[in-house]
């Protein structure tokens, strides 16, 4: 099986990312609706949190940390959708034989920003998730993830220089 072009590994990965992107988009919509519902109807948000924690306590107000939990969950799912979408578009450019196009630089930078969003929301979730929902939720700074994000931004710069070199080559007679 070839790596680039029609019926290639890159094409299969693009389709797999597209399939996963559908489910992540549904999760973004669901968490967004939960966030809006918790802001508009705090009793609904408190009831949802209590149901997740198997807590029978009723008629309580939604705490600030629980609102932050809804917000962090929305940011995490939105960031994940953003990363998958950017990667899918990059694989499309690779399949068309134009990996060093200028748009891929912005896509790689978008992937880096999306990964930063996932890391920040993981930190917020570790501090704000109410007790009883997840028992052993502990956050530690993952240096591997942050180094990976740094490498993504460095790779974006490599793509920028590769795009400039490709443009210079195409202008040469």
N, C-alpha and C positions, 0 to 999 in steps of 0.2 A: 504494500500500500504506500502510495506516495505521500509526502508531507505537505505539499502545497498544491492548490488547484481544486478542481471538482473531484468529488469522491476521495478526498484526502483526509489525513488525520486532523488538519486544521478545520476542515469542513465539518467533520464529525463533532469536534469540540465546540464549534460555533452552534451547532444544533442542540447539543447537550446544554450549553449555557442558555440558549433561548428557551428550552423546555424548563430549566430550573428558574429562569427569570420570570416565567408566568406565575409560579407558585410564590416566589418572593414578592412579586407585585401584588398578589392577593393578600399576603401578610402585611404589606405596607398599607393597603387600603383598610384592612381590619384593625391594625394598630392605630392608624389615623382616626378611624371612626371611634375607637375606644378612647383616644385622647380627647376628641371633641366632646364625646358623651360624658366623660368625667369632668370636663370643664362646665358643660351646660347643666348636667344633672349629677351633682356630686354624690347623691344617694346611690345612683346606679354604679358609679366607680367604686364606692365603698363596698357595695354588695358584691361586685365582681371580685375585688381583692379578698373579701371574706370567703367567697366561694372557692377561690384558688387555695386559700390557706385552711380550708375546712373549719372555719371559725363560725360559730353560731351566733356571735354577737351582732345584733341588729340595731338599727337606728343610731348609727354613729356617723360622725363627719369624716370626710376624706382628708387625710393628713397631707402635709406638704411633701413628705418623702414619697407618698403613694402617687401623687401627681407627677413628681419627678421620675418615678418608675415608668409611668405611662409615656412621658416625654422621651426618656432614654430608650425605651423599647421602640418607639416610632423612629427615632434617629438611627438606631441600630439596623432596623429593617430597611429604612430608606437608603442608608449608606451601603448596605449589602446589595440592594437593587442597583444602585449607581455603579458599583464596582463590576457587577456581572454585565450590565449593559455596555459599559466602556470596553470590557474585554471582548464581548461579542462583536462589537464594531471593529475592534482591532483585528480579530480573526477574519472578518469579512474583507478588510483591506489586504491582509496577508494572502487570502485565497485569490484575490484579484491580481496578485503579484506586485503590489505596491506597499510594501511594509514600511518604507521610509517616507511616507507622505506626511506633510506638515500637520495634518489633523491628528495623527497618532501621538504627536508630542502632547497635545492638549488632553488626549484620552488617557495617556499614561499619568499625567499630572492629576487628572480626575480620579484615577484609580488610587493614587497616593492620598488624595484628600478624603476619598471614601474610606480608605483603611484607617486614616486618622479618626474619622467619625466613629468607626466601629470600636476602636480602642478607647476613645473618650466615653462612649456610651457604656462600654463594659465596666469602666471605672465607676461611672455614676450608678449603674445598676447594682454593683457590688455594695455600694454604700446605702442605697435607698430601698432595696427590695424588702418588703415587710417580712417579719419572721413567720415561719410556717409555710411559705411558698417554696423556697429552696433552702434546704437545711444547711448544707456546707458550702455556701457561696463565699469564696475568699478571692480577693484580687491581689495579685502581685504584679509589679511592672514586668512585662515580658520584653526583655531586651531584644530577643530574636525578632519579635513582631516589629518593634520600632526600627531595628536595623533593616528589616525587609522593606519598610516604608521608605527609609532613606535610600535604599538601593533602587526602588521604583522611581524616585525622583532623579537619581543619577542616570538611570536608564532613559528617562525622558530627555535628559540633556544629550545623551548619546544619540538618540533618535533625532533630536534637533540638528545636531551636527551632521548626521548621516543624510538628513533631508537636504541640508544646504549643499553637501558634497554632490548629491544626486542631481540637484538643480544645476550646479556648475557643470557637471558632466553632460547633461542634456543640452546645454548651451554651447558646448565645445563642438567644433565641426570636425 
